Amino acid sequence: MAGYHCVDSEEAGASVCTPYPTLGESCSSERSCDSSSYCELDALICRALPGEGELCGTDAITGNPGWCAQGLFCVMGSAPDRPVCSSVPAEGEPCLLRRDTGEPILSCADQAWCDVTATPPVCKAPIVVGETCSNASDCEAGAYCLCDDESCTTRSCAFLRIGGEPCDDQLTKCFPDYSCVAGVCESGGSRGLFEEACGT
């Protein structure tokens, strides 16, 4: 049952479902709290989840910082040992940095993407179909970052199509194992793999 944990009870002579401690209560036994709080390592008291700009809460079980209010990331702060809680950056804002490695976190708000080639890495507007890309998360909604040819030395954003769907422009590409024939994606078939496996 959500919000409860199993505790051995001498009085009941069995294990009973007990609610997790809540804000302000001791968590010295469970080292866990209900979903609205976390078990703070030093005092072993359930504390409120840290908000925007506050130091990340340190987990009482792992000893690592990581607790933040819902929707926030625990990221590198002014120093590696002082990670803070931060919201997802919007277009034009610097990308968040991982608290442990300092590497950029690729998440950005409103379909923006993290350009790791910039110094410092920054969130940019989604790449439209037909333009060069590096990762699937770079492209506009519904598009994928696909290889331009078999060598895959360059990639561009495009819409994927399957059997029977049109592929007669540069903004669409057929799904792997489909080929664009006369402007329509056609299946490549089993390529003999089914027959080989089944002996037919």
N, C-alpha and C positions, 0 to 999 in steps of 0.2 A: 504494500500500500504506500503510495507516495506520501512523503513527509513523516514516515514512521520507520523505526528500525527494531530489530528483534533483540530483546534483553532477557537474560536468564533471571527468573524471579524465584528466590527461595520460598517466599510466602505463598506463591501460587503453585510452586513445585513444578514449574514448566517455564518455557520461554513465552514472553508476552510482547505484543506490539506496543511500542512506546514512541510518542512523538519526539522528534528531534528538538533540542533546546532552541529557544528563540532569542531575539535581540536582548542583550544584557544578562542572559543566563550563563551559567558555567557550562563549558563543553569539555571539561577535563577528562571525562570518561569516553565520550563519543569521538572527540576531535572533529566533530562535524556539527553543523547547525541547519536550521530550516532554510528554505530557498531565499529568504529575504536578508540573510546575514551570513557571515563566515566565522570560523573558529580562529581567533587571533592567537598566534603562536606564543607570544611572551606571557600573556595573562590567562590564556585559555578561557576567554570570554567571547560570547557571540557579539561581533561588532557589525555595524552597518557597512554595506558594500561601498567601497571608496568611489567617489564621483570624479568628474572631469578635473584633471590637473592634480589630483591627490595621489599620494604614494600608493602603489599596489599593495593589497593585503597579503600577508605571508601565510601560506597554508600550514596548518598545525600538523599535518601528516607528513608532507614532503619537505617542509622547511623552505620551500621556494616561493617567491612572490608571484602573484598571478591573479588575485581576486580583484574584480572591478564590478561596478554596477552593470546591469544588462545593457548591451549595445556598445560597451567600451572595450578597448584593447589595453593590455598591459604592455607598455613599450619602454624603450630606453629613454631615460630622462637626462638630467644634466650630468649624471655620472652613471657608469655601469651598475653600481650598487644601489642606485636610487631610481628604479623604474616607476613610471607614473601611469595613471589611467588616462586614456585619450580616445576621443571619438574618431570615426573614420574621416580622413581628410577629403575635401572637395576638390574639384578641378582648380588647378593653379596653386594648391597648397603642397608643401613637402610631404613625401610619403612617410609613413610611420616606420620606425626602426625596431627590429626585434630586440627584446630586453637582454637576451643572452649573447647574441652574435653581432648585433649592430647592423645586420643585413636588412634591406628594405622589405617591408610587408607589402604585397602586391595589391591589397584591398584599397579601393577608393570609392567614394560615394557617387551615386547617380550614374553608374556605368562608366565612370572615368577609369583610367588605367595608370599604373605606376611606370613611368619611363625611367628605368634604372640606368640608362646611358647618360642622363642629365646629372649635373653636379650642383647641389645634392639632388637625389632622385625626387621627381615631382609628379603629381597627378595631372594627367592630361585628358582632354576630351576623347571619347571613343573614336577609333579610326573607322572611316566609312568604307563600304565595299569598294574594291578596286585599288585601294591604297596598300602600301607595304606595311607588314606587321611582323611581330616576333612571337607573340603568345596569343592563345585563344582569348584571353581576357582583354586583349587590346581592342578587339573589334566591337562594332556597334551591335545592339541586341539582335539576336537571330543569325548573326554571321560567324564564320569560323576562320581562323588563321590557317590557310592551306598552302601546300607547296605549289609553286608555279609550274614546275616540271618534275620529271623523275629524279633529277639530281638534287632537288630541294635546296638549292643554294639561296633562293629567295622565296619569300612567302607573301601572300596578300590576303586581305579579307574578302570572303565570298560567301554566298548562300549555298548550302548543300542541297542537292536534289537527288531523288531516287528514281526507280524504274517508272517510266512513262511520263516523267516531269520534264519540262523544257530546260535546255542547257545551251540556248542559242545566243547568249551574250557573255561578255567577259566578267560579269558580276556573279555568275553562277557556275558551280562545278558539280560533277557527279560524285556521289558517295563512292568510297573505295569498293572495288569489284564491279562497278558500273562504268560503262563507257558512253561518251556522247556520240550518238550516231544520228546523222541527219537532224541535229538539233534537239534530240530527245535522249534521255538517259536510258540505256539498256543494260540488263544484267549480263555479267560475264559468265553466268552459269556456274556449275560446280567445278569446271576445269578438270574433270575426270577424277576428282578427289573422292566423290561419293562412290563411283564405280569401283575405284581401286580399293576403298575400305570395305565395301560390301560384296565385292566379287561379282558384280553384275555387269 
